[in-house]
Amino acid sequence: MRAWTFDNPAPVDDVALRLGTRPRPEPAGGEALVRVRACGVCRTDLHLVEGDLPPRRAGVTPGHQIVGEVIALGAGVTRFSVGERIGGAWLRGTCGQCSWCRSGRENLCPDSRYTGWDADGGFAEYATLPAAYAYEIPERYNDEQAAPLLCAGIIGYRALRRAELPPGGRLGIFGFGASAHITAQIALAEGAELYVLSRGERGRRLASEMGAVFVGESHEIPPRRLDAAIVFAPAGDVVPVALDSVGRGGTVAIAGIYLSEIPPLDYERHLFYERTLRSVTSNTRRDGEELLRIAARMDVRVHTTRYPFDATDRALRDLAAGSFGGAAVIAAE
């Protein structure tokens, strides 16, 4: 099969990814083998390829927003059947025994494993998915639309809940890419008033079309105090701006797996009056199930830019350059 891999992290403009061939994998016990029909391109993939996240295995195939058709099942798999369309996401496995797993917080499991980081992902023609961590895909979404929901959607949904936005509250979103444009639709459907701050012109335009009451540059202070904010941009210098923007008792949730250094915070200016700063770490399977169900019910529209499989490296370069709004998706030929 054909697959994209990388050995040594490097800027995407330096051709860190390479396309080659390798044997088609076989499903182990508890796994499903899928023919990849679409795979979303996530900023986490970019962080891995460029070395912001340290690689865990040489020659790994990135890609963790996988929509595929089951073509074979490993021993013990009864949840899915051959020919079924299923989805694979970032969280690939947990120990199931630690206090975090037993308390419903498996995203904090010290032995958690991830698709496209610990094991080969979806920038390939075939991939294996642990059946216990795979998802049923709502019929409402085609392959291209479904793929970004499997990480951008799930992580954005968890970030929205972590931000503790009150009903009808004012939500600020800093950075408006794949995850943010899905999260914004859920917040708006739940009655939020949306304020978007983003460096990208395409993202700002999309936010305006979606109904944001204010759209500005990433380091602007919104005209009204926010009840909650989510930082999607991987830029630490946005965090003080977000904290400056929320009012008393407001919460700022940081949604990314990677963030550049946060400048020093002033206690009285940024944190006093019980303002809260929270991180988001991966997701639980329950987050994914809830997001897919809510997205289908709310008719969330996923804005995508389609790339052929042979142009996966170009999709990552375009993501780094902010060349598109919404989400990039690699589609099978």
Secondary structure, DSSP 8 states (H G I E B T S, - for coil): -EEEEBSS---GGG---EEEE-------TTEEEEEEEEEEE-HHHHHHHHTSS--SSTTB----EEEEEEEEE-TT--SS-TT-EEEE-SEEE--S-SHHHHTT-GGG-TT-EEBTTTB--SSBSEEEEEGGG-EE--TTS-HHHHGGGGTHHHHHHHHHHHTT--TT-EEEEES-SHHHHHHHHHHHHTT-EEEEE-S-HHHHHHHHHHT-SEEE-TT---SS-EEEEEE-SS-GGGHHHHHHHEEEEEEEEE--S---------IIIIITTT-EEEE--S--HHHHHHHHHHHHHHT----EEEEEGGGHHHHHHHHHHT-SSSEEEEE--
